[in-house]
Amino acid sequence: MNPFSRLQDLRFGIDAEALRMPMSGVGRYVHELCAHIERRLPDARLFAYGRYPREELKFPSDRWLYRREENETLARIPSFLWLRSFGAARARNDRLDVFWGGRTLHTGRRVAPLMISTVHDLNHVEVPETMQGSTRLSHRLWFARDVRGADCVLVNSQGTRERLARHLKVEAQGIVRLGVRLPPQWQGVSAAGEGLAELGLLGVRPPYLLTVSTLEPRKNVMALVDAFVALKRSRQLPPDLRLVVAGAKGWIKSEAYRKIAALESEGVILPGYVPDELMGPLYANAQLFVFPSRYEGFGVPVLEARAWGTPTLVTRVPELIEAGESESIVTGFDAESIGAGILRALGQPRKLQDAAFYARHSWENSGDHFLHLIDSALRGREMERPRGQMSGALR
């Protein structure tokens, strides 16, 4: 029996701009859960709303009916302002059963009987100085209102759930965790030595330490770079060891980016955005994965590195420690502490994960839990609303 039979006629809408390439961690989260909805609900009607051309977004398939803003002037309106006005009008016309604010903020006004908001982090509360001005402003204006106005609030970690309750006094209805997805031939197998030809195209050659993130101030990459260079110059690290800083440029200040880029002679490598198909070899061939962030809502790269057997080092952020599940070395945020942590962690052996790890952290489990929470929330809304006001899956 299909556990989601009630949802087969669902009319489900999303904020499409989470899927803009190159995708962030939030984008990958939204993409994976949307792909799972496709697999589980083959008859559902799937809608998406945004300003960018379809080819700039990564939909799981062509099943998504994309309501793009065709007016060039309106397409230049800031993302969340467009979603709350012109995007909302399009969504309302599609008679949705569910609208999912996968980037937390949603249409503001009700465009479906069930409005869902997923909270990934509280950057604007915890580290507002590290955010882009436009994003910080939109979150200050609408974050609390949209979360409190949602019918169903979901989070990606226990740490985010606790922060949400502490700062907004909002209790999330459920935790839908991030997952890991590995090609079957790699699972539980050391990949050291594999994929090197492709990695070489990115200027990456072992031995190396690795960090993966969009380059932005919150990620604290400069502290890691300073720690690495100091260790190299004091000859506490092997002379051929490199530091690979993988990820899109993001909005790190230009002078900081130039400083990092100028350290190639010291062994600092900036390959830029790495395609998904190369991420496995990139993790697997690293001697150590370091995630020095000042704050994260979860930190899925830590989970991914562990999935490939690579030792991990994280800063003292509860959500990162949660992702490390007691396996990660934990350090402070400054370069000296990170450097000391690197010297400790480099002696850690690789740990191949067992089947229980993959089962616990599979996107299939997360996707099914997401659908169960949607079904439960729809049932709750069904009990609250007169039958004549319900549409699609709620009828």
C-alpha positions as CSV (number, residue, x, y, z in Angstrom):
1,M,0.0,0.0,0.0
2,N,1.3,3.4,-0.9
3,P,1.7,5.4,2.3
4,F,1.1,8.6,0.4
5,S,-2.0,7.7,-1.5
6,R,-3.9,10.7,-0.2
7,L,-1.3,13.0,-1.8
8,Q,-1.4,11.6,-5.3
9,D,-3.5,14.5,-6.6
10,L,-1.5,17.1,-4.7
11,R,-1.0,20.6,-6.3
12,F,2.3,21.5,-4.9
13,G,4.2,24.8,-5.4
14,I,7.7,26.1,-4.5
15,D,9.8,29.2,-4.6
16,A,11.9,28.2,-7.7
17,E,14.9,30.5,-7.0
18,A,16.3,28.1,-4.4
19,L,17.2,26.0,-7.5
20,R,19.3,28.6,-9.1
21,M,22.8,27.3,-10.2
22,P,25.3,27.0,-8.9
23,M,23.2,25.7,-6.0
24,S,23.9,26.5,-2.4
25,G,23.3,24.0,0.4
26,V,19.8,25.2,0.7
27,G,19.3,24.7,-3.1
28,R,20.6,21.1,-2.9
29,Y,18.2,20.5,0.0
30,V,15.2,21.8,-1.9
31,H,16.3,19.9,-5.1
32,E,16.6,16.5,-3.3
33,L,13.2,16.8,-1.6
34,C,11.6,17.9,-4.8
35,A,13.1,14.9,-6.6
36,H,11.7,12.7,-3.9
37,I,8.3,14.2,-4.3
38,E,8.4,13.3,-8.0
39,R,9.3,9.7,-7.3
40,R,6.7,9.2,-4.6
41,L,3.8,11.2,-6.2
42,P,3.8,10.4,-9.9
43,D,0.4,12.1,-10.4
44,A,0.9,15.3,-8.4
45,R,0.9,18.6,-10.2
46,L,4.1,20.5,-9.5
47,F,4.5,24.2,-9.8
48,A,7.4,26.6,-9.4
49,Y,7.7,30.4,-9.4
50,G,10.7,32.6,-10.1
51,R,12.3,35.4,-12.2
52,Y,15.2,33.5,-14.0
53,P,15.2,31.6,-17.2
54,R,14.5,27.9,-16.8
55,E,18.0,27.0,-18.0
56,E,19.5,28.9,-15.0
57,L,17.6,26.6,-12.6
58,K,18.1,23.0,-11.8
59,F,14.8,21.2,-11.7
60,P,14.7,17.5,-11.0
61,S,12.8,17.0,-14.2
62,D,10.5,18.7,-16.8
63,R,7.4,17.8,-14.7
64,W,7.6,21.2,-13.0
65,L,5.3,23.8,-14.5
66,Y,7.5,26.9,-14.2
67,R,5.7,30.2,-13.9
68,R,8.6,32.5,-14.9
69,E,8.4,36.3,-14.8
70,E,8.6,37.3,-18.5
71,N,8.5,41.1,-18.0
72,E,12.2,42.2,-17.9
73,T,11.4,45.2,-15.7
74,L,9.5,43.1,-13.1
75,A,12.2,40.4,-13.2
76,R,14.6,42.9,-11.8
77,I,12.6,43.3,-8.6
78,P,14.4,41.8,-5.6
79,S,13.7,38.1,-5.2
80,F,11.5,37.9,-2.1
81,L,9.7,41.2,-3.0
82,W,8.7,39.6,-6.4
83,L,7.6,36.4,-4.7
84,R,5.3,38.3,-2.3
85,S,3.7,40.2,-5.1
86,F,3.8,38.9,-8.7
87,G,4.8,35.4,-7.7
88,A,2.0,35.2,-5.2
89,A,-0.5,36.2,-7.8
90,R,0.6,33.4,-10.1
91,A,0.5,30.9,-7.3
92,R,-3.0,31.9,-6.3
93,N,-4.2,31.3,-9.9
94,D,-2.8,27.7,-9.8
95,R,-5.2,26.7,-6.9
96,L,-2.4,25.0,-5.0
97,D,-2.9,22.7,-2.1
98,V,0.5,23.4,-0.6
99,F,3.1,26.1,-1.0
100,W,6.6,25.4,0.3
101,G,8.9,28.3,1.2
102,G,12.1,26.2,0.8
103,R,14.2,29.3,1.5
104,T,12.0,30.1,4.7
105,L,10.4,33.3,3.3
106,H,7.2,32.7,1.3
107,T,4.5,34.6,-0.4
108,G,3.4,36.4,2.7
109,R,-0.2,36.2,1.8
110,R,-2.0,32.8,1.7
111,V,-1.8,31.2,-1.7
112,A,-2.7,27.7,-0.6
113,P,-4.6,26.0,2.2
114,L,-1.3,24.8,3.6
115,M,1.7,27.2,3.8
116,I,5.0,25.5,4.8
117,S,8.2,27.3,5.8
118,T,11.5,25.5,6.3
119,V,14.0,27.3,8.5
120,H,17.6,26.4,7.7
121,D,19.3,28.9,10.0
122,L,19.0,32.2,11.8
123,N,21.9,34.0,10.2
124,H,20.2,37.4,10.5
125,V,20.0,36.9,14.2
126,E,23.2,35.1,15.0
127,V,25.6,36.7,12.5
128,P,23.8,39.5,10.6
129,E,27.1,41.3,9.8
130,T,28.1,38.4,7.5
131,M,25.0,38.7,5.3
132,Q,24.5,40.6,2.1
133,G,22.6,43.8,2.7
134,S,19.5,42.9,0.6
135,T,19.2,39.5,2.2
136,R,19.6,40.8,5.7
137,L,17.0,43.5,5.1
138,S,14.4,41.0,3.7
139,H,14.9,38.7,6.6
140,R,14.6,41.5,9.1
141,L,11.4,42.6,7.4
142,W,9.7,39.2,6.9
143,F,11.4,36.3,8.6
144,A,9.5,36.4,11.8
145,R,6.2,37.2,10.1
146,D,6.5,34.4,7.6
147,V,7.6,31.8,10.0
148,R,4.9,32.7,12.5
149,G,2.3,32.9,9.7
150,A,3.1,29.4,8.3
151,D,0.8,26.6,9.0
152,C,3.7,24.1,9.2
153,V,7.2,25.1,10.3
154,L,10.0,22.6,9.6
155,V,13.8,22.8,10.4
156,N,16.9,20.9,9.3
157,S,18.5,20.2,12.6
158,Q,17.9,20.0,16.4
159,G,20.2,23.0,16.8
160,T,18.0,25.2,14.5
161,R,14.9,24.0,16.2
162,E,16.3,25.1,19.6
163,R,17.4,28.5,18.2
164,L,14.0,29.1,16.6
165,A,12.2,28.3,19.9
166,R,14.6,30.6,21.8
167,H,14.6,33.6,19.5
168,L,11.1,33.5,18.0
169,K,9.2,31.3,20.5
170,V,8.1,29.1,17.6
171,E,8.0,25.4,17.9
172,A,8.8,23.5,14.7
173,Q,6.4,20.7,13.7
174,G,9.3,18.5,12.6
175,I,13.0,18.1,11.6
176,V,13.7,17.1,8.0
177,R,17.4,16.5,8.0
178,L,19.8,16.8,5.1
179,G,21.0,13.6,3.5
180,V,23.9,12.1,1.6
181,R,23.6,10.5,-1.8
182,L,26.6,8.4,-3.1
183,P,26.9,6.3,-6.2
184,P,26.4,2.7,-5.0
185,Q,29.9,1.6,-6.2
186,W,31.4,4.0,-3.7
187,Q,29.5,3.2,-0.6
188,G,31.6,1.8,2.2
189,V,34.7,1.8,-0.1
190,S,37.7,4.0,0.2
191,A,37.9,6.1,-3.0
192,A,41.6,7.2,-2.5
193,G,43.3,7.4,-5.8
194,E,40.1,7.4,-7.8
195,G,38.9,10.4,-9.9
196,L,42.3,12.1,-9.9
197,A,42.3,12.8,-13.6
198,E,39.1,14.8,-13.3
199,L,40.2,16.5,-10.1
200,G,43.5,17.5,-11.8
201,L,41.5,19.6,-14.3
202,L,40.5,21.7,-11.3
203,G,44.1,22.1,-10.2
204,V,43.7,19.6,-7.3
205,R,46.3,17.0,-6.5
206,P,46.8,15.1,-3.3
207,P,47.9,15.4,-0.6
208,Y,45.5,18.1,0.5
209,L,43.3,19.5,3.3
210,L,39.8,20.4,2.1
211,T,37.1,22.9,2.9
212,V,33.9,23.3,0.9
213,S,31.6,26.3,1.0
214,T,30.4,29.4,-0.8
215,L,33.0,32.0,0.0
216,E,31.3,34.4,2.3
217,P,32.3,36.0,5.6
218,R,30.3,33.7,7.8
219,K,32.3,30.7,6.5
220,N,35.4,32.0,8.3
221,V,37.7,30.8,5.5
222,M,40.3,33.4,6.1
223,A,41.0,32.0,9.6
224,L,41.6,28.6,8.0
225,V,43.8,30.0,5.3
226,D,45.8,31.9,7.9
227,A,46.2,28.8,10.1
228,F,47.3,26.7,7.2
229,V,49.9,29.2,5.9
230,A,51.3,29.7,9.4
231,L,51.7,25.9,9.9
232,K,53.4,25.6,6.5
233,R,55.8,28.5,7.2
234,S,56.7,27.1,10.5
235,R,57.3,23.7,8.8
236,Q,54.7,21.9,11.0
237,L,53.1,20.5,7.9
238,P,54.6,18.6,5.0
239,P,55.9,20.9,2.2
240,D,53.8,19.2,-0.5
241,L,50.5,19.4,1.5
242,R,47.9,21.8,0.0
243,L,44.7,23.4,1.1
244,V,41.8,23.2,-1.3
245,V,39.1,25.8,-0.8
246,A,36.3,24.6,-3.1
247,G,33.1,26.6,-3.8
248,A,31.6,29.5,-5.6
249,K,33.1,32.9,-4.9
250,G,29.9,34.1,-3.2
251,W,30.1,37.6,-1.6
252,I,33.4,37.5,0.2
253,K,35.1,40.9,0.1
254,S,37.3,41.3,-3.0
255,E,40.4,42.1,-1.1
256,A,40.0,38.9,1.0
257,Y,39.5,36.8,-2.2
258,R,42.6,38.4,-3.8
259,K,44.6,37.5,-0.6
260,I,43.5,33.9,-0.8
261,A,44.2,33.7,-4.5
262,A,47.7,35.1,-4.1
263,L,48.7,32.3,-1.8
264,E,48.9,29.6,-4.5
265,S,52.7,29.4,-3.9
266,E,51.9,28.5,-0.3
267,G,49.8,25.6,-1.4
268,V,46.3,27.3,-1.3
269,I,44.2,26.1,-4.2
270,L,40.9,27.8,-5.4
271,P,39.3,25.4,-7.9
272,G,36.0,27.3,-7.7
273,Y,32.6,25.6,-8.0
274,V,33.0,21.8,-8.1
275,P,30.4,19.8,-10.0
276,D,28.4,17.2,-8.0
277,E,29.9,14.3,-9.9
278,L,33.4,15.3,-8.7
279,M,32.5,15.9,-5.1
280,G,32.9,12.3,-4.1
281,P,36.5,12.0,-5.3
282,L,37.2,15.4,-3.8
283,Y,36.1,14.3,-0.3
284,A,37.6,10.9,-0.6
285,N,41.1,12.0,-1.6
286,A,41.4,14.6,1.2
287,Q,43.5,13.9,4.3
288,L,41.2,16.0,6.4
289,F,38.0,18.0,5.9
290,V,37.9,21.3,7.8
291,F,34.7,23.3,8.3
292,P,35.7,26.6,10.1
293,S,32.3,28.4,9.9
294,R,31.2,30.8,12.6
295,Y,27.7,29.6,12.3
296,E,25.7,27.0,10.3
297,G,22.1,25.7,10.4
298,F,23.5,22.2,10.0
299,G,26.7,21.8,7.8
300,V,26.0,19.0,5.3
301,P,29.6,19.0,4.0
302,V,30.7,17.6,7.3
303,L,28.2,14.7,6.8
304,E,29.3,14.2,3.2
305,A,33.0,14.1,4.2
306,R,32.2,11.5,6.9
307,A,30.3,9.5,4.4
308,W,33.5,9.2,2.3
309,G,35.5,8.1,5.3
310,T,37.4,11.4,5.6
311,P,38.3,12.7,9.1
312,T,36.6,16.0,10.0
313,L,37.4,19.1,12.0
314,V,34.7,21.6,12.9
315,T,34.4,24.8,14.9
316,R,32.4,24.9,18.2
317,V,29.0,25.4,16.6
318,P,26.3,23.1,18.1
319,E,24.9,22.3,14.6
320,L,28.3,21.3,13.2
321,I,28.9,19.1,16.2
322,E,25.5,17.6,15.6
323,A,26.6,16.9,12.0
324,G,29.8,15.3,13.2
325,E,27.9,12.9,15.6
326,S,30.9,12.8,18.0
327,E,33.4,11.9,15.3
328,S,34.7,15.4,14.5
329,I,37.6,17.1,16.2
330,V,36.1,20.4,17.6
331,T,38.1,23.7,17.7
332,G,37.7,27.4,18.3
333,F,37.1,30.0,15.6
334,D,40.5,31.7,15.5
335,A,43.4,30.8,13.3
336,E,45.6,29.6,16.2
337,S,42.9,27.2,17.5
338,I,42.1,25.9,14.0
339,G,45.9,25.3,13.4
340,A,46.2,23.3,16.6
341,G,43.1,21.3,15.6
342,I,44.6,20.5,12.2
343,L,47.7,19.1,13.9
344,R,45.6,16.9,16.1
345,A,43.2,15.8,13.4
346,L,45.8,14.9,10.8
347,G,46.6,11.8,12.9
348,Q,43.0,10.5,12.8
349,P,42.5,7.4,10.7
350,R,39.9,7.2,7.9
351,K,36.6,5.7,9.0
352,L,34.5,3.8,6.5
353,Q,30.9,4.2,7.4
354,D,28.5,1.2,7.7
355,A,25.1,0.6,6.2
356,A,23.4,2.1,9.3
357,F,25.1,5.4,8.6
358,Y,23.7,5.6,5.0
359,A,20.3,4.5,6.1
360,R,20.2,7.1,8.9
361,H,21.3,9.9,6.6
362,S,19.6,8.9,3.3
363,W,17.6,11.4,1.3
364,E,14.9,8.7,1.0
365,N,14.3,8.8,4.7
366,S,14.3,12.6,4.8
367,G,12.0,12.7,1.8
368,D,9.5,10.3,3.3
369,H,9.5,12.1,6.6
370,F,8.9,15.4,4.7
371,L,5.8,13.8,2.9
372,H,4.5,12.4,6.2
373,L,4.7,15.8,7.8
374,I,2.9,17.4,4.8
375,D,0.2,14.7,5.0
376,S,-0.3,15.3,8.7
377,A,-0.5,19.0,8.3
378,L,-3.0,18.6,5.4
379,R,-5.2,16.5,7.7
380,G,-5.0,19.1,10.4
381,R,-6.0,21.8,7.9
382,E,-8.8,19.6,6.6
383,M,-10.3,19.4,10.0
384,E,-10.2,23.2,10.4
385,R,-11.7,24.2,7.0
386,P,-15.2,23.8,5.6
387,R,-15.3,21.1,3.0
388,G,-16.5,23.5,0.3
389,Q,-13.3,25.6,0.6
390,M,-10.9,22.7,-0.1
391,S,-9.2,21.9,-3.3
392,G,-7.2,19.2,-5.0
393,A,-5.7,16.8,-2.4
394,L,-7.8,18.3,0.4
395,R,-11.1,17.4,-1.2
